[in-house]
């Protein structure tokens, strides 16, 4: 990119990512190649995906406990 007069590290982050995306997509010759690249870019980082899954279950358990505690404190509505 320096050969084209672009100082990649001098660009703001959003512009630098646009340049990187453009370079990646220009290497794709066919639609299926562009789809493959897009799919790979949209995948979460492996460590992030497992952490998100763990966070979901830990909060789901806490939410369930809070719900059950609230249900025992509510007066009966069938009076």
Residue pairs with C-beta under 8 A, 6 or more apart in sequence:
1 8
1 19
1 23
2 8
6 19
8 16
8 19
9 16
11 19
21 41
24 37
24 41
25 34
25 37
27 33
28 34
28 36
28 37
44 52
